[in-house]
């Protein structure tokens, strides 16, 4: 079970790393310009106009969005590299510290995502799984599973 846990943590780390790199490279291509934060539908409901309209008329917001996405991308690359590194090197042997650290990485982000989505909840805008960026929901599913398998494997080792 520890091996399965290690693979899942590694996949999450590589996923965050990939999303971070792609976000930085593709933020102004494809669906990027059609959203301000999470999805076209929810952003239009929260901000009162289609995101592409808002971005076309507010150059300061375009600059802030560019800087914010690049910052988030860098943090995703960093946490992805950290998660993948701990999974690859730290979880090779049954040790508590790397397992506790990657478990904490998975848990610590969840309250921040909840807080981040607060304005949508406050405005009464329903946010579905299809609205939430994959960098949020994929790890939210895989990290608890990886942690559970890891701790079971660690305790049995």
Secondary structure, DSSP 8 states (H G I E B T S, - for coil): -HHHHHHHHHHHHHHHHHHHHHHHHHTTSTTGGG-SSS-HHHHHHHHSS-HHHHHHH-HHHHHHHHHHHHHHHHHHHHHHHHHHHHHHHGGGS--HHHHHHHHHHHHHHHHHHHHHTHHHHHTT----TTTS-HHHHHHHHHHHHHHHHHHHHHHH-
